[in-house]
Amino acid sequence: MQTSEVRQVMCPKCGKISNVPVPEAEVDLKTSPYRRAFGDYTKIECLDGHIFWVYYC
């Protein structure tokens, strides 16, 4: 996956901001505290150590 920009998302557990690389400028981001069985995603760890997933829609 080649990234063209970085966006910010909030951790669903604590609300802290994390930077996420995105593959396209027009993609929508959806955060989830759980990993889904399908879809393109990035695994993120916030500054408090919470792990969550960001899906590209």
C-alpha positions in Angstrom: 0.0 0.0 0.0 1.5 3.3 -1.1 0.5 6.3 1.1 -0.1 9.8 -0.2 -1.0 11.6 2.9 -1.5 11.4 6.7 -4.7 12.1 8.6 -5.5 12.3 12.3 -8.0 10.0 14.1 -9.2 9.7 17.7 -8.6 6.5 19.7 -12.0 5.0 20.4 -11.0 4.2 24.0 -9.4 7.4 25.3 -9.9 10.0 22.6 -6.2 10.8 22.0 -5.2 11.8 18.5 -3.1 9.4 16.3 -1.7 9.9 12.8 -2.8 7.5 10.2 -1.3 7.0 6.7 -4.0 6.9 4.0 -3.7 5.4 0.5 -5.9 7.9 -1.3 -7.0 11.5 -0.6 -10.7 10.7 -1.1 -10.9 7.7 1.3 -13.2 7.7 4.4 -11.7 6.4 7.7 -13.6 4.4 10.2 -12.1 3.5 13.6 -12.9 0.3 15.5 -11.6 -1.2 18.8 -11.9 -4.6 17.1 -10.4 -6.2 14.0 -12.9 -7.1 11.4 -12.7 -10.2 9.2 -12.3 -8.3 6.0 -11.4 -4.9 4.5 -8.3 -2.8 4.1 -7.1 -1.5 7.5 -4.1 -0.2 9.5 -3.4 -1.3 13.1 -2.7 1.8 15.3 -1.4 2.1 18.9 -2.3 5.4 20.6 0.0 7.3 23.0 -1.8 5.5 26.0 -1.0 2.1 24.5 -4.5 1.3 23.3 -4.6 -0.7 20.0 -7.3 0.0 17.5 -7.9 -0.5 13.8 -8.6 2.1 11.1 -10.5 0.9 8.1 -10.4 2.5 4.6 -13.9 2.9 3.1 
